[in-house]
Amino acid sequence: MSIHRVLITGAAGNLGRLMRPRLARPDRVLRLLDLAPLEPAAPGEQVELVTGSLNDPDLMAAACVDVEAIIHLGGISREDDWARILEVNIDGTRTVLEAARIAGVPKVVLASSNHAVGYRRIGEAGPGGLPGESTPRPDTYYGVSKAALEALGSLYHERFGIDVSCLRIGSCFDEPADVRQLSLWMSPDDCARLLEACLATEEPGYRVLWGVSANTRAVVSLREAEAIGYRSLDDAERFADRVPPGALPEHIGGAFLETPLGQANPI
């Protein structure tokens, strides 16, 4: 399936910046939205820059015109004050989905998080790893917002037929930083491969998928992601000798379980 114009929210954030060059195609326009400044188009790059808040219904309505898919990466990416989490991550996601509904955008990919199931114990699902479809057990207000994002995605699929993929992202950086990330890391290249698989789905559906690479120390399942064509080509193990020694945490959410609720953290 060829998709000509894709709207990416949160395009100036870490994940948005990593995905921008990896999702570029000669026949694709990337419409990039963020409150923060965005880099102008590079030579040969087809981009449209939109500056503003995803909480602005009018801005989102305009941003969704002539869009065939949305990749929603925008929002607060760590624990924070409940009012801010509610406004940006939960209300913001509803604003994005409602704009998609009104504009008739058929496909939306939502960036969820491992923290939606942060209180799940590592190994509780057995050797196959924790399924992507595991019911939420959030570890923070941030985790609650990602569980709500998934629920909103389900609602907008069931009510309005939008194809919705929710990606429970482990950690997406150039390299894993600790022992926990050796299990939950997703390479930027694999993230782009998973997003392309979501964009290529033929039949409208609702799915929750783990966003990780095929790591040797995997603790979650790629079954749901592989069912839509995702094939990871990377493994965190090649960085193992660079990672500080340590023990795998008891729960998926790691240090987030110790983060005071409502207190911003730098993780």
Secondary structure by P-SEA (a helix, b strand, c coil): ccccbbbbcccccaaaaaaccccccccbbbbcccccccccccccbbbbbbbcccccaaaaaaaacccccccccccccccccaaaaaaccaaaaaaaaaaaaaacccbbbbbcccccccccccccccccccccccccccccaaaaaaaaaaaaaaaaaaacccbbbbbbcccccccccccccccccccaaaaaaaaaaaaaccbbbbbbbbbccccccccccaaaaaaaccccccccccccccccbbbbccccccccccccccccccc
